[in-house]
Structures are given as C-alpha cells and as structure tokens.
Amino acid sequence: MAESLALLGLASNILSFIEFGHRVVKETQCVRDSLHGTTVEAHELELIVEDVEKSNEMMIRENNAQANVQAKLSPAELRIISMVV
C-alpha cells in the first residue's frame, strides 16, 4: 500500500515538473516572438511607468510656473488668491 502511494507522489511530482517546463517554454516563445523583447504584461507596465513619469514632470513644471508667478505678485494679490483658493 505504501509503495503505491509513493508511486502516486512520484507521478504527481513528474507531472508538476512537466507542467512547469511547458510554461517556461511557452513564455520564452512569447518573449521571442514579441516586438519589444518582453512579455506583453511587462511592456504594458513600462508604458504605464512612462506615462506616470511624464505626468509627474508636467505637474512639477506647472508647480514651478505657479511659484514663479506668485513670487512676482504683491502681498495684496497673494491675499486675494488665498481667499479664492
């Protein structure tokens, strides 16, 4: 009885190894066939990161422009702006 359970465990481990190998080969083929040299998911993440970086740079530039404008305003104009905001 114990021998049959050991054989069942061995067969299960072999099937798991074959499945893992199949997944590795499949992902490798996807990377090889892709235009960007990465998986689709990795490329999408790269695009998202680039968009976030561009948005961040744009916000920094806008904040710097606002700071420059506010530096040129008189104290009375700054009080008016603070009442509006």
C-alpha positions in Angstrom: 0.0 0.0 0.0 2.8 2.4 0.9 4.6 1.7 -2.4 1.5 2.7 -4.4 1.3 6.0 -2.5 5.0 6.6 -3.2 4.4 5.9 -6.9 1.4 8.3 -6.9 3.5 11.0 -5.3 6.3 10.5 -7.8 3.9 10.6 -10.7 2.5 13.8 -9.3 5.9 15.4 -9.0 6.8 14.4 -12.5 3.6 16.0 -13.9 4.2 19.2 -12.0 7.8 19.3 -13.4 6.5 18.8 -16.9 3.8 21.5 -16.5 6.4 24.0 -15.2 8.7 23.2 -18.1 5.8 23.7 -20.5 5.0 27.1 -19.0 8.7 28.2 -19.2 8.9 27.2 -22.9 5.6 28.9 -23.7 6.7 32.2 -22.0 10.1 32.0 -23.7 8.4 31.7 -27.1 6.1 34.7 -26.3 9.1 36.8 -25.5 11.0 35.7 -28.6 8.0 36.4 -30.8 7.2 39.8 -29.3 8.2 43.1 -30.9 9.6 44.6 -27.7 11.6 41.6 -26.4 9.5 41.3 -23.2 6.2 39.9 -22.3 3.0 41.8 -23.1 2.4 42.5 -19.4 5.9 43.8 -18.9 5.6 46.1 -21.9 2.3 47.4 -20.6 3.8 48.2 -17.3 6.7 50.0 -19.0 4.2 52.2 -20.8 2.3 52.9 -17.6 5.5 53.9 -15.8 6.5 56.2 -18.7 3.0 57.9 -18.5 3.3 58.4 -14.8 6.8 59.9 -15.1 5.6 62.3 -17.9 2.6 63.4 -15.8 4.9 63.9 -12.8 7.3 66.1 -14.8 4.4 68.1 -16.2 3.0 68.7 -12.6 6.4 69.8 -11.4 6.8 72.2 -14.3 3.3 73.6 -13.6 4.0 74.0 -9.9 7.3 75.8 -10.6 5.5 78.1 -13.1 2.9 78.9 -10.4 5.6 79.5 -7.8 7.3 81.9 -10.2 4.1 83.8 -10.8 3.3 84.0 -7.1 6.8 85.3 -6.4 6.1 88.3 -8.7 2.8 89.1 -7.0 2.3 91.8 -4.4 1.2 90.8 -0.9 -2.3 92.1 -1.6 -2.6 90.0 -4.7 -1.4 86.9 -2.8 -4.2 87.6 -0.1 -6.8 87.8 -2.9 -5.6 84.5 -4.4 -5.7 82.8 -0.9 -9.3 83.9 -0.5 -10.2 82.4 -3.8 -8.5 79.1 -3.2 
